[in-house]
Amino acid sequence: MSSNVVQKCSKCGSEKIKIGYTYKSNGSIVYPPYCEDCGTVDTHCIKKKDAIKIKYELKLVYFKSHIQGYSNNKCVVCGNKDVELHHFAPVHLFGSEAEKWPKAYLCRLHHKQWHDLVTPNMCNK
């Protein structure tokens, strides 16, 4: 596996790390590592070119923030409880610096709307 992939699970310490795929609210596909033992999904995804080199079948996984009812947070625009954590400094532009910038919870509709207006070419990066 690529050196930029998590080697051990942060929750259970297992070394059984595989790569999954999931959909972001804007429709793009990302490739997060996940623990085969406990199911923890890492939020730091690997690049598509690295994911397609992997020989085994990719499994559909979900970030905790994508699971309805997981969070007590609400969309800051409409109050919907089915939310995703949104980085106002996009990770694809700011890299690790994005974590230092403000974040907010948005429902899928408002998350997609923000990206369609502000970062319409994000999936092409």
MMTF fields as JSON, N, C-alpha, C and O atoms, coordinates in Angstrom:
{
  "mmtfVersion": "1.0.0",
  "mmtfProducer": "UNKNOWN",
  "numBonds": 499,
  "numAtoms": 500,
  "numGroups": 125,
  "numChains": 1,
  "numModels": 1,
  "chainsPerModel": [1],
  "groupsPerChain": [125],
  "chainIdList": ["A"],
  "bondAtomList": [4, 2, 8, 6, 12, 10, 16, 14, 20, 18, 24, 22, 28, 26, 32, 30, 36, 34, 40, 38, 44, 42, 48, 46, 52, 50, 56, 54, 60, 58, 64, 62, 68, 66, 72, 70, 76, 74, 80, 78, 84, 82, 88, 86, 92, 90, 96, 94, 100, 98, 104, 102, 108, 106, 112, 110, 116, 114, 120, 118, 124, 122, 128, 126, 132, 130, 136, 134, 140, 138, 144, 142, 148, 146, 152, 150, 156, 154, 160, 158, 164, 162, 168, 166, 172, 170, 176, 174, 180, 178, 184, 182, 188, 186, 192, 190, 196, 194, 200, 198, 204, 202, 208, 206, 212, 210, 216, 214, 220, 218, 224, 222, 228, 226, 232, 230, 236, 234, 240, 238, 244, 242, 248, 246, 252, 250, 256, 254, 260, 258, 264, 262, 268, 266, 272, 270, 276, 274, 280, 278, 284, 282, 288, 286, 292, 290, 296, 294, 300, 298, 304, 302, 308, 306, 312, 310, 316, 314, 320, 318, 324, 322, 328, 326, 332, 330, 336, 334, 340, 338, 344, 342, 348, 346, 352, 350, 356, 354, 360, 358, 364, 362, 368, 366, 372, 370, 376, 374, 380, 378, 384, 382, 388, 386, 392, 390, 396, 394, 400, 398, 404, 402, 408, 406, 412, 410, 416, 414, 420, 418, 424, 422, 428, 426, 432, 430, 436, 434, 440, 438, 444, 442, 448, 446, 452, 450, 456, 454, 460, 458, 464, 462, 468, 466, 472, 470, 476, 474, 480, 478, 484, 482, 488, 486, 492, 490, 496, 494],
  "bondOrderList": [1, 1, 1, 1, 1, 1, 1, 1, 1, 1, 1, 1, 1, 1, 1, 1, 1, 1, 1, 1, 1, 1, 1, 1, 1, 1, 1, 1, 1, 1, 1, 1, 1, 1, 1, 1, 1, 1, 1, 1, 1, 1, 1, 1, 1, 1, 1, 1, 1, 1, 1, 1, 1, 1, 1, 1, 1, 1, 1, 1, 1, 1, 1, 1, 1, 1, 1, 1, 1, 1, 1, 1, 1, 1, 1, 1, 1, 1, 1, 1, 1, 1, 1, 1, 1, 1, 1, 1, 1, 1, 1, 1, 1, 1, 1, 1, 1, 1, 1, 1, 1, 1, 1, 1, 1, 1, 1, 1, 1, 1, 1, 1, 1, 1, 1, 1, 1, 1, 1, 1, 1, 1, 1, 1],
  "groupList": [{"groupName": "MET", "atomNameList": ["N", "CA", "C", "O"], "elementList": ["N", "C", "C", "O"], "formalChargeList": [0, 0, 0, 0], "bondAtomList": [1, 0, 2, 1, 3, 2], "bondOrderList": [1, 1, 2], "singleLetterCode": "M", "chemCompType": "L-PEPTIDE LINKING"}, {"groupName": "SER", "atomNameList": ["N", "CA", "C", "O"], "elementList": ["N", "C", "C", "O"], "formalChargeList": [0, 0, 0, 0], "bondAtomList": [1, 0, 2, 1, 3, 2], "bondOrderList": [1, 1, 2], "singleLetterCode": "S", "chemCompType": "L-PEPTIDE LINKING"}, {"groupName": "ASN", "atomNameList": ["N", "CA", "C", "O"], "elementList": ["N", "C", "C", "O"], "formalChargeList": [0, 0, 0, 0], "bondAtomList": [1, 0, 2, 1, 3, 2], "bondOrderList": [1, 1, 2], "singleLetterCode": "N", "chemCompType": "L-PEPTIDE LINKING"}, {"groupName": "VAL", "atomNameList": ["N", "CA", "C", "O"], "elementList": ["N", "C", "C", "O"], "formalChargeList": [0, 0, 0, 0], "bondAtomList": [1, 0, 2, 1, 3, 2], "bondOrderList": [1, 1, 2], "singleLetterCode": "V", "chemCompType": "L-PEPTIDE LINKING"}, {"groupName": "GLN", "atomNameList": ["N", "CA", "C", "O"], "elementList": ["N", "C", "C", "O"], "formalChargeList": [0, 0, 0, 0], "bondAtomList": [1, 0, 2, 1, 3, 2], "bondOrderList": [1, 1, 2], "singleLetterCode": "Q", "chemCompType": "L-PEPTIDE LINKING"}, {"groupName": "LYS", "atomNameList": ["N", "CA", "C", "O"], "elementList": ["N", "C", "C", "O"], "formalChargeList": [0, 0, 0, 0], "bondAtomList": [1, 0, 2, 1, 3, 2], "bondOrderList": [1, 1, 2], "singleLetterCode": "K", "chemCompType": "L-PEPTIDE LINKING"}, {"groupName": "CYS", "atomNameList": ["N", "CA", "C", "O"], "elementList": ["N", "C", "C", "O"], "formalChargeList": [0, 0, 0, 0], "bondAtomList": [1, 0, 2, 1, 3, 2], "bondOrderList": [1, 1, 2], "singleLetterCode": "C", "chemCompType": "L-PEPTIDE LINKING"}, {"groupName": "GLY", "atomNameList": ["N", "CA", "C", "O"], "elementList": ["N", "C", "C", "O"], "formalChargeList": [0, 0, 0, 0], "bondAtomList": [1, 0, 2, 1, 3, 2], "bondOrderList": [1, 1, 2], "singleLetterCode": "G", "chemCompType": "PEPTIDE LINKING"}, {"groupName": "GLU", "atomNameList": ["N", "CA", "C", "O"], "elementList": ["N", "C", "C", "O"], "formalChargeList": [0, 0, 0, 0], "bondAtomList": [1, 0, 2, 1, 3, 2], "bondOrderList": [1, 1, 2], "singleLetterCode": "E", "chemCompType": "L-PEPTIDE LINKING"}, {"groupName": "ILE", "atomNameList": ["N", "CA", "C", "O"], "elementList": ["N", "C", "C", "O"], "formalChargeList": [0, 0, 0, 0], "bondAtomList": [1, 0, 2, 1, 3, 2], "bondOrderList": [1, 1, 2], "singleLetterCode": "I", "chemCompType": "L-PEPTIDE LINKING"}, {"groupName": "TYR", "atomNameList": ["N", "CA", "C", "O"], "elementList": ["N", "C", "C", "O"], "formalChargeList": [0, 0, 0, 0], "bondAtomList": [1, 0, 2, 1, 3, 2], "bondOrderList": [1, 1, 2], "singleLetterCode": "Y", "chemCompType": "L-PEPTIDE LINKING"}, {"groupName": "THR", "atomNameList": ["N", "CA", "C", "O"], "elementList": ["N", "C", "C", "O"], "formalChargeList": [0, 0, 0, 0], "bondAtomList": [1, 0, 2, 1, 3, 2], "bondOrderList": [1, 1, 2], "singleLetterCode": "T", "chemCompType": "L-PEPTIDE LINKING"}, {"groupName": "PRO", "atomNameList": ["N", "CA", "C", "O"], "elementList": ["N", "C", "C", "O"], "formalChargeList": [0, 0, 0, 0], "bondAtomList": [1, 0, 2, 1, 3, 2], "bondOrderList": [1, 1, 2], "singleLetterCode": "P", "chemCompType": "L-PEPTIDE LINKING"}, {"groupName": "ASP", "atomNameList": ["N", "CA", "C", "O"], "elementList": ["N", "C", "C", "O"], "formalChargeList": [0, 0, 0, 0], "bondAtomList": [1, 0, 2, 1, 3, 2], "bondOrderList": [1, 1, 2], "singleLetterCode": "D", "chemCompType": "L-PEPTIDE LINKING"}, {"groupName": "HIS", "atomNameList": ["N", "CA", "C", "O"], "elementList": ["N", "C", "C", "O"], "formalChargeList": [0, 0, 0, 0], "bondAtomList": [1, 0, 2, 1, 3, 2], "bondOrderList": [1, 1, 2], "singleLetterCode": "H", "chemCompType": "L-PEPTIDE LINKING"}, {"groupName": "ALA", "atomNameList": ["N", "CA", "C", "O"], "elementList": ["N", "C", "C", "O"], "formalChargeList": [0, 0, 0, 0], "bondAtomList": [1, 0, 2, 1, 3, 2], "bondOrderList": [1, 1, 2], "singleLetterCode": "A", "chemCompType": "L-PEPTIDE LINKING"}, {"groupName": "LEU", "atomNameList": ["N", "CA", "C", "O"], "elementList": ["N", "C", "C", "O"], "formalChargeList": [0, 0, 0, 0], "bondAtomList": [1, 0, 2, 1, 3, 2], "bondOrderList": [1, 1, 2], "singleLetterCode": "L", "chemCompType": "L-PEPTIDE LINKING"}, {"groupName": "PHE", "atomNameList": ["N", "CA", "C", "O"], "elementList": ["N", "C", "C", "O"], "formalChargeList": [0, 0, 0, 0], "bondAtomList": [1, 0, 2, 1, 3, 2], "bondOrderList": [1, 1, 2], "singleLetterCode": "F", "chemCompType": "L-PEPTIDE LINKING"}, {"groupName": "TRP", "atomNameList": ["N", "CA", "C", "O"], "elementList": ["N", "C", "C", "O"], "formalChargeList": [0, 0, 0, 0], "bondAtomList": [1, 0, 2, 1, 3, 2], "bondOrderList": [1, 1, 2], "singleLetterCode": "W", "chemCompType": "L-PEPTIDE LINKING"}, {"groupName": "ARG", "atomNameList": ["N", "CA", "C", "O"], "elementList": ["N", "C", "C", "O"], "formalChargeList": [0, 0, 0, 0], "bondAtomList": [1, 0, 2, 1, 3, 2], "bondOrderList": [1, 1, 2], "singleLetterCode": "R", "chemCompType": "L-PEPTIDE LINKING"}],
  "groupTypeList": [0, 1, 1, 2, 3, 3, 4, 5, 6, 1, 5, 6, 7, 1, 8, 5, 9, 5, 9, 7, 10, 11, 10, 5, 1, 2, 7, 1, 9, 3, 10, 12, 12, 10, 6, 8, 13, 6, 7, 11, 3, 13, 11, 14, 6, 9, 5, 5, 5, 13, 15, 9, 5, 9, 5, 10, 8, 16, 5, 16, 3, 10, 17, 5, 1, 14, 9, 4, 7, 10, 1, 2, 2, 5, 6, 3, 3, 6, 7, 2, 5, 13, 3, 8, 16, 14, 14, 17, 15, 12, 3, 14, 16, 17, 7, 1, 8, 15, 8, 5, 18, 12, 5, 15, 10, 16, 6, 19, 16, 14, 14, 5, 4, 18, 14, 13, 16, 3, 11, 12, 2, 0, 6, 2, 5],
  "groupIdList": [1, 2, 3, 4, 5, 6, 7, 8, 9, 10, 11, 12, 13, 14, 15, 16, 17, 18, 19, 20, 21, 22, 23, 24, 25, 26, 27, 28, 29, 30, 31, 32, 33, 34, 35, 36, 37, 38, 39, 40, 41, 42, 43, 44, 45, 46, 47, 48, 49, 50, 51, 52, 53, 54, 55, 56, 57, 58, 59, 60, 61, 62, 63, 64, 65, 66, 67, 68, 69, 70, 71, 72, 73, 74, 75, 76, 77, 78, 79, 80, 81, 82, 83, 84, 85, 86, 87, 88, 89, 90, 91, 92, 93, 94, 95, 96, 97, 98, 99, 100, 101, 102, 103, 104, 105, 106, 107, 108, 109, 110, 111, 112, 113, 114, 115, 116, 117, 118, 119, 120, 121, 122, 123, 124, 125],
  "secStructList": [7, 7, 6, 6, 1, 7, 1, 1, 7, 6, 6, 6, 7, 7, 7, 7, 3, 3, 3, 3, 3, 3, 3, 7, 6, 6, 1, 7, 3, 3, 5, 7, 3, 3, 3, 6, 6, 6, 7, 7, 5, 7, 1, 1, 7, 5, 7, 2, 2, 2, 2, 6, 6, 7, 7, 1, 7, 7, 3, 3, 7, 7, 7, 4, 4, 4, 1, 6, 6, 1, 7, 7, 7, 7, 7, 6, 6, 6, 7, 7, 1, 1, 3, 3, 3, 3, 3, 1, 1, 7, 2, 2, 2, 2, 4, 4, 4, 4, 4, 4, 1, 7, 3, 3, 3, 3, 3, 2, 2, 2, 2, 2, 2, 2, 2, 2, 2, 2, 7, 6, 6, 4, 4, 4, 7],
  "xCoordList": [0.837, 0.0, 0.876, 2.013, 0.365, 1.12, 1.528, 0.834, 2.648, 3.157, 2.294, 2.42, 1.405, 0.558, -0.739, -1.61, -0.876, -2.055, -1.785, -0.68, -2.812, -2.734, -2.288, -2.811, -1.342, -0.821, -1.521, -1.579, -2.059, -2.776, -4.053, -4.107, -5.067, -6.336, -6.156, -5.575, -6.658, -6.545, -7.472, -7.262, -8.487, -9.43, -9.031, -8.996, -8.73, -8.468, -7.026, -6.649, -6.213, -4.816, -4.562, -3.416, -5.607, -5.461, -4.619, -4.624, -3.911, -3.135, -3.875, -3.324, -5.124, -5.93, -6.624, -7.833, -5.84, -6.347, -6.552, -5.655, -7.74, -8.059, -8.536, -8.732, -8.714, -9.208, -10.638, -10.964, -11.487, -12.869, -13.145, -12.236, -14.397, -14.802, -16.101, -16.874, -16.343, -17.599, -17.873, -16.986, -19.088, -19.501, -19.579, -20.121, -19.041, -19.182, -20.487, -21.081, -20.934, -22.216, -22.243, -23.316, -21.079, -21.044, -21.019, -20.927, -21.099, -21.139, -19.787, -19.72, -18.708, -17.382, -17.137, -17.704, -16.294, -15.936, -14.578, -13.651, -14.468, -13.195, -12.863, -13.735, -11.6, -11.088, -10.445, -9.233, -11.261, -10.712, -10.24, -10.856, -9.154, -8.763, -9.79, -10.38, -9.998, -10.882, -10.306, -9.547, -10.689, -10.223, -11.157, -12.368, -10.58, -11.368, -11.907, -12.93, -11.239, -11.675, -12.824, -13.844, -12.674, -13.704, -14.559, -15.568, -14.169, -14.978, -14.719, -15.37, -13.78, -13.475, -12.992, -12.11, -13.577, -13.219, -12.395, -12.841, -11.201, -10.309, -10.835, -11.324, -10.741, -11.237, -10.215, -10.557, -8.973, -7.947, -7.873, -7.384, -8.355, -8.476, -7.192, -6.361, -7.057, -5.911, -6.334, -7.525, -5.373, -5.645, -6.205, -5.897, -7.039, -7.676, -6.637, -6.815, -5.559, -4.538, -3.919, -3.525, -3.828, -3.312, -4.369, -4.046, -5.624, -6.715, -6.905, -7.173, -6.774, -7.029, -5.905, -6.07, -4.768, -3.661, -3.901, -3.254, -4.831, -5.084, -5.803, -6.749, -5.35, -5.823, -7.164, -7.857, -7.538, -8.785, -9.957, -9.768, -11.153, -12.357, -12.567, -12.449, -12.877, -13.117, -14.51, -15.465, -14.623, -15.886, -16.474, -15.746, -17.792, -18.477, -18.476, -18.94, -17.96, -17.902, -18.51, -18.734, -18.771, -19.372, -18.595, -18.199, -18.38, -17.823, -18.886, -20.077, -18.484, -19.459, -20.385, -21.574, -19.836, -20.654, -21.716, -22.626, -21.631, -22.615, -23.744, -24.737, -23.604, -24.621, -25.71, -25.467, -26.916, -28.032, -28.263, -28.289, -28.428, -28.683, -27.42, -27.495, -26.246, -25.005, -24.678, -24.251, -24.882, -24.474, -25.653, -26.787, -25.391, -26.409, -26.38, -27.132, -25.518, -25.379, -26.485, -27.119, -26.695, -27.706, -27.068, -26.057, -27.667, -27.214, -27.329, -28.379, -26.242, -26.248, -27.137, -27.437, -27.562, -28.426, -29.899, -30.703, -30.261, -31.686, -32.096, -33.29, -31.137, -31.473, -31.66, -31.95, -31.508, -31.632, -30.604, -29.478, -30.992, -30.084, -29.222, -28.289, -29.494, -28.677, -27.562, -27.731, -26.413, -25.381, -24.031, -23.763, -23.197, -21.812, -20.947, -21.37, -19.743, -18.828, -18.208, -17.618, -18.343, -17.866, -16.655, -16.666, -15.603, -14.402, -14.569, -14.714, -14.55, -14.652, -13.368, -13.382, -12.268, -11.012, -10.873, -10.445, -11.222, -11.217, -9.861, -8.812, -9.912, -8.704, -7.899, -6.668, -8.596, -7.869, -7.099, -6.199, -7.435, -6.705, -5.73, -4.63, -6.128, -5.346, -4.496, -3.625, -4.74, -3.999, -4.244, -5.37, -3.207, -3.352, -3.719, -4.226, -3.468, -3.839, -5.354, -5.827, -6.115, -7.58, -8.126, -9.159, -7.432, -7.891, -7.837, -8.522, -7.04, -6.899, -7.987, -8.165, -8.704, -9.741, -11.096, -11.261, -12.064, -13.388, -14.072, -13.87, -14.884, -15.706, -17.126, -17.33, -18.087, -19.471, -20.218, -19.801, -21.311, -22.139, -23.17, -23.859, -23.253, -24.228, -24.952, -24.362, -26.239, -26.957, -26.403, -25.699, -26.718, -26.19, -26.584, -25.775, -27.814, -28.278, -27.433, -26.95, -27.248, -26.488, -24.986, -24.29, -24.483, -23.076, -22.822, -21.86, -23.691, -23.57, -23.735, -22.985, -24.701, -24.929, -23.673, -23.275, -23.056, -21.856, -20.751, -20.132, -20.511, -19.451, -19.774, -18.874, -21.033, -21.41, -21.13, -20.732, -21.336, -21.124, -19.685, -19.171, -19.024, -17.712, -16.547, -15.528, -16.699, -15.616, -16.164, -16.086, -16.715, -17.381, -16.471, -16.958, -15.191, -14.258, -13.466, -12.447, -13.914, -13.188, -12.942, -11.866, -13.909, -13.763, -12.731, -12.293, -12.34, -11.355, -9.933, -8.995, -9.742, -8.396, -7.781, -6.646],
  "yCoordList": [-1.185, 0.0, 1.241, 1.2, 2.321, 3.573, 4.095, 3.861, 4.797, 5.287, 6.376, 6.655, 7.012, 8.056, 7.5, 8.269, 6.179, 5.541, 5.208, 4.808, 5.379, 5.048, 3.593, 2.718, 3.332, 1.98, 1.227, -0.003, 1.981, 1.374, 2.161, 3.372, 1.462, 2.103, 2.965, 2.526, 4.183, 5.089, 4.684, 5.1, 3.881, 3.483, 2.171, 2.094, 1.137, -0.178, -0.654, -1.659, 0.047, -0.322, -1.421, -1.826, -1.907, -2.97, -2.494, -1.314, -3.423, -3.119, -3.567, -3.511, -4.012, -4.458, -3.246, -3.065, -2.43, -1.213, -1.472, -1.959, -1.143, -1.274, 0.085, 1.02, 0.174, 1.413, 1.2, 0.2, 2.154, 2.118, 3.283, 4.009, 3.448, 4.624, 5.136, 4.372, 6.416, 7.02, 8.233, 8.717, 8.726, 9.877, 11.109, 11.06, 12.211, 13.486, 14.116, 13.668, 15.136, 15.757, 16.372, 16.537, 16.713, 17.299, 16.229, 16.547, 14.962, 13.868, 13.253, 12.206, 13.873, 13.323, 12.083, 11.937, 11.208, 9.995, 10.21, 10.716, 9.816, 9.887, 8.498, 7.634, 8.295, 6.976, 6.988, 7.169, 6.795, 6.794, 5.412, 4.403, 5.366, 4.108, 3.761, 4.655, 2.465, 2.042, 0.794, 0.041, 0.6, -0.557, -1.734, -1.642, -2.827, -4.03, -4.657, -5.342, -4.435, -5.031, -4.269, -4.87, -2.95, -2.203, -1.292, -0.758, -1.11, -0.314, 1.178, 1.919, 1.643, 3.075, 3.556, 2.945, 4.661, 5.23, 6.486, 7.403, 6.532, 7.688, 8.813, 8.556, 10.042, 11.182, 11.69, 12.503, 11.23, 11.659, 10.644, 9.53, 11.025, 10.118, 10.055, 10.963, 8.956, 8.833, 9.31, 9.446, 9.557, 10.037, 8.914, 7.74, 9.301, 8.329, 7.473, 6.261, 8.082, 7.32, 6.233, 5.183, 6.475, 5.457, 4.393, 3.214, 4.81, 3.872, 2.87, 1.696, 3.308, 2.384, 1.366, 0.386, 1.585, 0.626, -0.574, -1.612, -0.421, -1.472, -2.633, -2.433, -3.838, -5.024, -5.571, -6.26, -5.282, -5.836, -4.887, -3.705, -5.43, -4.654, -3.603, -3.905, -2.381, -1.313, -1.461, -1.785, -1.226, -1.344, 0.046, 0.993, 0.166, 1.418, 1.624, 0.76, 2.758, 3.086, 4.466, 5.208, 4.802, 6.094, 6.768, 6.122, 8.067, 8.86, 8.966, 8.953, 9.07, 9.21, 10.406, 10.35, 11.48, 12.673, 12.455, 13.275, 11.362, 11.076, 10.19, 9.997, 9.649, 8.735, 9.533, 10.194, 9.464, 10.241, 9.867, 8.69, 10.879, 10.664, 10.506, 10.48, 10.399, 10.244, 11.511, 11.466, 12.619, 13.903, 14.633, 14.509, 15.383, 16.252, 17.625, 18.517, 17.8, 19.089, 19.295, 18.348, 20.557, 20.932, 21.793, 22.454, 21.783, 22.645, 24.101, 24.524, 24.865, 26.261, 27.131, 28.27, 26.609, 27.377, 27.084, 28.006, 25.778, 25.432, 24.65, 24.481, 24.171, 23.427, 21.937, 21.236, 21.421, 19.99, 19.228, 19.695, 18.047, 17.28, 16.287, 15.728, 16.047, 15.156, 16.006, 16.595, 16.073, 17.054, 16.424, 15.263, 17.235, 16.893, 18.042, 19.198, 17.721, 18.763, 19.411, 18.729, 20.711, 21.466, 22.301, 23.017, 22.206, 23.031, 24.271, 24.15, 25.443, 26.661, 26.931, 27.66, 26.352, 26.371, 24.97, 24.056, 24.778, 23.428, 22.738, 23.332, 21.482, 20.696, 20.591, 20.603, 20.487, 20.336, 21.598, 21.539, 22.734, 23.981, 24.324, 24.815, 24.067, 24.478, 23.364, 23.629, 22.12, 20.999, 20.889, 21.081, 20.583, 20.404, 21.711, 21.682, 22.838, 24.139, 24.286, 25.092, 23.512, 23.6, 23.348, 23.905, 22.505, 22.184, 23.39, 23.408, 24.384, 25.577, 26.613, 27.552, 26.447, 27.396, 26.966, 25.818, 27.883, 27.539, 26.409, 26.222, 25.668, 24.598, 24.804, 25.474, 24.233, 24.298, 23.086, 22.471, 22.754, 21.659, 22.192, 23.18, 21.494, 21.829, 20.555, 19.474, 20.685, 19.539, 19.29, 20.136, 18.145, 17.807, 18.843, 19.201, 19.319, 20.317, 21.585, 22.061, 22.139, 23.388, 23.171, 24.074, 21.999, 21.682, 21.658, 22.251, 20.97, 20.898, 22.283, 22.653, 23.047, 24.394, 25.262, 25.98, 25.192, 25.987, 25.615, 26.485, 24.298, 23.862, 24.171, 24.532, 24.039, 24.36, 25.818, 26.145, 26.698, 28.133, 28.569, 29.382, 28.041, 28.548, 27.741, 28.315, 26.434, 25.586, 24.642, 23.422, 25.198, 24.342, 23.355, 22.35, 23.593, 22.688, 21.816, 21.244, 21.707, 20.977, 19.52, 18.987, 18.871, 17.453, 17.232, 16.103, 18.289, 18.158, 18.238, 18.075, 18.488, 18.623, 17.284, 17.202],
  "zCoordList": [0.0, 0.0, 0.0, 0.47, -0.513, -0.624, 0.749, 1.738, 0.808, 2.091, 2.703, 3.896, 1.909, 2.46, 3.049, 3.456, 3.099, 3.655, 5.11, 5.477, 5.935, 7.356, 7.498, 6.809, 8.37, 8.557, 9.692, 9.682, 10.682, 11.808, 12.065, 11.847, 12.528, 12.868, 14.116, 15.109, 14.052, 15.198, 16.345, 17.485, 16.056, 17.1, 17.776, 19.004, 16.982, 17.589, 17.437, 18.038, 16.646, 16.477, 15.459, 15.262, 14.81, 13.819, 12.633, 12.284, 12.034, 10.825, 9.569, 8.47, 9.729, 8.586, 7.962, 8.102, 7.278, 6.648, 5.166, 4.478, 4.681, 3.257, 2.75, 3.527, 1.466, 0.85, 0.403, -0.238, 0.751, 0.315, -0.611, -1.014, -0.935, -1.69, -1.109, -0.53, -1.26, -0.823, -1.678, -2.381, -1.621, -2.405, -1.53, -0.426, -2.018, -1.323, -1.78, -2.761, -1.089, -1.402, -2.796, -3.376, -3.34, -4.675, -5.758, -6.944, -5.359, -6.312, -6.609, -7.253, -6.159, -6.433, -5.576, -4.493, -6.074, -5.348, -4.706, -5.339, -3.429, -2.712, -2.183, -2.086, -1.843, -1.488, -0.106, 0.015, 0.949, 2.307, 2.757, 2.415, 3.521, 4.162, 5.251, 5.859, 5.493, 6.58, 7.229, 6.619, 8.483, 9.251, 8.986, 9.188, 8.537, 8.255, 9.544, 9.509, 10.678, 11.942, 12.603, 12.941, 12.792, 13.528, 12.643, 13.104, 11.381, 10.458, 10.472, 9.735, 11.295, 11.349, 9.986, 9.382, 9.501, 8.21, 8.446, 9.135, 7.882, 8.014, 7.127, 6.026, 7.591, 6.809, 5.8, 4.942, 5.883, 4.929, 3.802, 3.99, 2.644, 1.508, 0.692, 0.725, -0.039, -0.935, -2.323, -2.604, -3.166, -4.517, -5.369, -5.166, -6.33, -7.216, -7.927, -8.048, -8.398, -9.13, -8.259, -8.768, -6.937, -6.022, -5.74, -5.598, -5.659, -5.361, -6.497, -6.239, -7.745, -8.857, -9.035, -9.761, -8.383, -8.442, -7.528, -7.667, -6.601, -5.616, -6.289, -7.051, -6.003, -6.721, -6.223, -6.971, -4.991, -4.488, -4.755, -5.041, -4.655, -4.914, -3.816, -2.628, -4.222, -3.257, -2.654, -3.36, -1.36, -0.633, -0.411, -0.114, -0.556, -0.257, 1.255, 1.999, 1.71, 3.133, 3.345, 2.388, 4.589, 4.912, 6.03, 7.0, 5.889, 6.978, 8.062, 7.752, 9.327, 10.417, 10.177, 10.491, 9.621, 9.402, 8.331, 8.207, 7.544, 6.506, 7.006, 6.304, 8.208, 8.725, 9.417, 10.426, 8.861, 9.402, 10.858, 11.218, 11.678, 13.092, 13.919, 15.148, 13.274, 14.034, 14.803, 15.957, 14.155, 14.714, 15.349, 14.885, 16.394, 16.977, 16.327, 16.72, 15.336, 14.67, 13.65, 13.186, 13.317, 12.327, 11.262, 11.503, 10.074, 8.988, 9.443, 9.925, 9.287, 9.72, 8.84, 9.2, 7.688, 6.788, 7.045, 7.181, 7.111, 7.184, 8.429, 8.676, 9.217, 10.429, 10.234, 11.204, 9.02, 8.749, 9.593, 9.768, 10.12, 10.986, 10.214, 10.791, 8.942, 8.113, 7.52, 6.453, 8.212, 7.865, 7.533, 7.84, 6.898, 6.582, 7.073, 7.062, 7.501, 7.939, 6.705, 5.867, 6.599, 5.438, 5.809, 6.81, 4.993, 5.152, 4.271, 3.054, 4.868, 4.06, 3.285, 2.294, 3.728, 2.976, 2.388, 3.092, 1.118, 0.539, 0.674, 0.424, 1.072, 1.283, -0.012, 0.016, -1.147, -2.418, -2.793, -3.631, -2.191, -2.45, -1.322, -1.578, -0.08, 1.086, 1.687, 2.515, 1.277, 1.85, 3.345, 3.804, 4.108, 5.556, 6.271, 7.392, 5.634, 6.218, 6.357, 7.158, 5.583, 5.622, 7.022, 7.396, 7.805, 9.153, 10.089, 11.112, 9.756, 10.601, 10.316, 11.091, 9.222, 8.819, 9.378, 9.791, 9.394, 9.935, 9.171, 7.971, 9.91, 9.355, 9.881, 10.893, 9.196, 9.654, 9.118, 8.136, 9.763, 9.288, 8.305, 8.56, 7.164, 6.134, 5.722, 5.713, 5.379, 4.829, 3.424, 2.872, 2.857, 1.53, 0.481, -0.374, 0.544, -0.433, -0.362, -1.389, 0.842, 0.98, 0.788, 0.323, 1.136, 0.889, -0.624, -1.111, -1.349, -2.815, -3.426, -4.329, -2.948, -3.472, -3.289, -4.206, -2.11, -1.852, -2.84, -3.451, -2.989, -3.898, -5.357, -6.116, -5.77, -7.148, -7.469, -8.587, -6.49, -6.7, -6.496, -7.265, -5.47, -5.073, -5.668, -6.051, -5.742, -6.284, -7.359, -7.21, -8.436, -9.441, -10.139, -10.657, -10.177, -10.862, -9.905, -10.29, -8.678, -7.652, -8.043, -7.769, -8.671, -9.028, -10.124, -10.341, -10.811, -11.896, -11.386, -12.166, -10.089, -9.532, -9.289, -8.821]
}
